Amino acid sequence: MTVAQRSPNDEGHDRPIPLPHGGGDHSHKRVPKLRSASGQKDDHPTILAMMTRWLSEIEGVQTKQSVMQHVIAIREFAQSQPSNRTVERISRRIAGEFVSGVLMQAGASQKTVNRKISSLSSLWRWLRKRGFVEENPWEGQGSFVSAVKSVRPKRAYEAPELVRLLIADPRSAVGSRYGLVLFDLMRLGLLTGCRIGELCQLRVDDVIESQQAFRIPQGKTESARRIMPVHRAVWPIIQRRIASSLDGWIFSGLTPAGPDGKRSWIVVKRYATFRQAVLGQSGGVDFHSFRRSFATYLERASTHSMAVNSSVIAELMGHVKPTLALAV
């Protein structure tokens, strides 16, 4: 492979690069040469040029939030390198120096450092697959803490915490608009185990009143689609919200926000404000902890009743059902 000459004004590395026709895996084929802004063939593409091409291939496959995180991480790395440095010149040592000397020195959390490394590693896996590099210098570069973890693992709520959350009035912390939403969401989350995104996406048409249940038409995984029975203690919440809905949503008036326009985006932030006002800086808990609590109570119930088995738990949680392979 020969190095193409660049002109001083060549800014082709920042321009979107069209994909070759035909798609597919080109790891065993000659990759079409890229062209710079000057029209010259470029055998040694830059980091940002390759990022643009990679993102065009994964468009629609990953969420906008994930893509945004990829862009931030890759641009941060590219800015730490000479402007003419190309992807095949990134060695494991260069990658390691960026992790130690930039990411970790910036004081970011371990989670943030590892997420940025993951983004860079994802790009390099694609580069290797497409034949632009021989190895992925980001593999094994993750930051690990061998001592006591700085962040507590996520957990279910303890019973006293649930009591404090449920007797508190969220309106005192976040105002009436989101306070009333949180009041109902907490109860539904605890007694259905649904994710906050699933609840905020519920439409009036998803409710099956004859069965006192609602449909989850889509979710985080394929198994998340399910019929969810509603406990009689919180069924009045569903009925009340159906009667008052003005836009066809069970939780009317939520403003979609964030990179992917999620209806739960602002609600999650308001819940964090309310939770901290009630519980303080309790570690390892969030709205998803209602779902963890639901799962904990199901597991306890399974030890007392044959009706609550692993298949029923998987169905209610929206997980893949366990299967039994039979020899025939």
N, C-alpha and C positions, 0 to 999 in steps of 0.2 A: 504494500500500500504506500503511495507517495503522498507527501504533504502538499496540498494546494496552496498557492500564494494568496494572501489577503491584501487588499488595498487598505491604506490608513483609514479610509472613511467607511470601511465595511462594517455595518451593524447588523448583518444577517442573522447573528445569533439571537437577536431579540424578536425576530419576525416569525409569525406562525408558518409552519412548513407543511405543505399538503402531503397527505398520505399517498403511498403508491397504490395503484389500482390492484384489486384482487385480494387484498387482506391476507389473513392466514399467518402461519408461523414461518418466518423467514430465517430461522436460526441455521438452516442448512442450505440457504440460498444466498447468492450475492445480493447484498442490500443496495438498492438504488442510491447513487450518490446525491447528496443534498446540494442545493445551490445557494450561494450567498446573495446578498442584495445586489452585488455587482454582476451576478449572473455566472460567476466562476464556480466550477465544481469544487465541493468541499469534502475531502475525505476524512477530515478530523473535526467533527462537529463539536460545538461548545455545549456547556452544561444547560444553558437556558434554551438553546435551540432544541436540544433533545427533550427537555421538559415540555416544551410546547407540543412536540410531536407525540410524546407519550400521553399527555393529557387529552389530545384529540382522539386517541384510540380508546381511552377509558371513559370518554364522555357518555353520560347516561348510565354508566355501570356503578359508579360511586356517587355518594351524596355530594351536594355542593359544598357542604361544610368540610367533608373529607378532602375534596379537591382544593379548597381554600387553604387547608392546613398543609397540604403537599406543596403548594406554591410558596407559602411563607417559609417553610423549611429549606426548600431547594434554592430559593432566591437568597436566603441568608448565607447558605454555603457558597453559592456562586459569587456573592459580594466579598467573601473572604479570600477569594482566589484571584490571581492575575486575570485580566479580562480575556486574554487569548488562550487560557488554559482549557484544554479539551478533555472530554470524558475519559479517553484511554490513558491520559496522563495522571489520573487520580489513583494514587497508590493507597495501600492499607495504612501506611504511615501518615499520609496527608489526611486521610479520613480520621485517623486516631487523634491527630493534632487538633483537628477542628472540634472533635468531641471534647477533648480535655481542655483546650485552650480557649474555646469560644462558648460552647453550649454550657459546660459545667461551671466555667468561670463567671457566666452571666447570672448565676444564682437561681436558675430555673429549677422547678421541682423535678424529681426523678421521672415522674410520669411525662412531663413535657419534653425532657431530654430524650427519653425513649421513643416518644411519638415522632419527634423530628428525625431521629435515626431511622425509624421505620419508614418514613416517607422517602428518605434518601435511598434506603435499601430497596424499596419497591421500584423506584426508577432504575436502579442499577440491575435489578433482576430482569427488567424489561430490556435494558440495553444488552445484557448478556444473551438473552433469548433472541434478540434481533441481530446479534453478531457484531455489535459495536465495541464490546469489551470482552476480555477473557475471564475476568473474575469480579465478584462483588466485594469491594473493600469494606462495606458497611456491616457485613455479617459478623456477629459476635462483638460489635462495638457498643452494645447496650450498657447503660449505667446500672450497676447493681449495688445495693447497700447490704453488706454482710452483717452489720450490727442490727440493733433493734430497728424495725421499720419506722420511718417517720410518719407514715400515714396508716391509721388503723384500718383493717379490712372491713368491708361493708358488712352489715349485720341487720338482723330483724330488730324491731323495737322491743324493749322490755315492757312488761305489763304496766309499771308505774309511768313510763314515758307515754304509752298509749292513752292512759287516763288523762294525763296533763294536756296532751294535744287535743283530745276530744271534748274536754270540758272548756277549753279556751275559746274565745271568740276571735277568729282571724281578722275581723274587721278592725280591731283595735291596733293591729300591726300593719295591715296593708290597705285599709279602706274598704268601703262597701262593695265596689265592683268585683274585686277579686276575692274579697273575704267570703262572700256568699258562695262563690265557686269552690274555694278551698274547703269550706265547711262540708259541702256535699261530696267533693272528690275524696276527702280523707275516709269518709264512711264507706263509699263505694270501693275504694282501693283496698280497704281492710277486709271487706266481706265478699269481694269478688276476686281479689288477687290480680286485677288487671293493671297493666302498665298505664302510666299517666297519659302517654300518647294515645293509647287505645281508647281511653275514656273521653279524652277531648275530641276525638274523631267520631264519636258516636252520633248518628243521625236518628231522627225520629223514626224513619223507615227501618232502622235496624232493630227496633224493639218488637218482640213477639209477645204481645200482651196475653194471648191465650195460654202461653207457656210460662209466663212471668220470667222472661229471659230476654236477652238481646244477642245479636250477632256481632262478632268481631270479624268484619269482612277481610281485613288484611292486617298484618302486623310485622314485627321484627323478623320473623321467620315464616316459612310455609306452614308450619304446624300451628302458628299463632291464630290462624283462621279457625273459629269455633263458635259454638252456641254456648253462651254463658248464663246459667241459671242465677237469678237474683234472690238473695235472702229476703225473707218477708220483712225484716227490720229496716231494709233500705229500699224496698220496692216503692214506697210512697215518694221517695226522692225522684225516681224515674217518672212516676205518674205526674208529679207536680211540674217537672221540667218539660214534659210533653205538652202539658196544658199551657205553659207560658212561653213556649218556643216561638220566636218570630221569624226565624230564618232556616228552620228545618234541622238545626243542630240541637242535641240534648243540652249542651252547654252553649247557649246563645251568646253572641257578642264577643267571642274571643278574637283577638287580633293576631293573624298569622305573622310570625316574625322569624328572624334568624336566616341563615343562608338558604335553608330549604323550606322556608315559609311554614314552619310547624305551628299548629294552633296551641300546642302545649309550651312553646318556648318561653313566653312571658310568665305563664302560670308556674313553671318550675322555679323561676327566679323569685316570684312572690312567695312561693311556699318556703323557700330557703330563708327568706326574711322572717316569716312567721315562726318557723321551727326554731330558729336561733333566739327569737324573742321569748319563746316558751321554755326551751331546753338548754339554752346557752350553747356553748361550743362542744356539744356532745359529738364525739367522733364516730365515724363509721355509719352514720344514718342519713337518709335522704327520703324523698317520697317513695322510692322503690322499696324502702324498708317495710312499707305496708304489705307489699307483695311477698317479701321475705317472711313476714309474720304470718301471712295467710298460708304459705307453704309449710311453716313450722307447725301450725295448728292442724293442717291436713296430715302431716306425718304422725303427730300425736294421736289423731283420731284413728289412723290406720292400725294402731296397736290395740284398739278397743273394739273395732268393728270390721267385719269382713267386707262390708259394703264400700269401705274406703280402701281400695287397693291401688297398686302402682299405675294401673291403666286409667283409673278414674282421676288420680292426681295429675297424671300427664295431660289428660283431656282438659281439666280445669285450668291448668297452668299454661296450656298452649305449647306443650313440649312434645317431642316425638314419643309416641307410645312404645313401651317395651314390647318386644316380640319374642316368641319362643320358637326356635327352629326345631322341627320334628324330622327325624330320620324316617324315610319311607323306602 
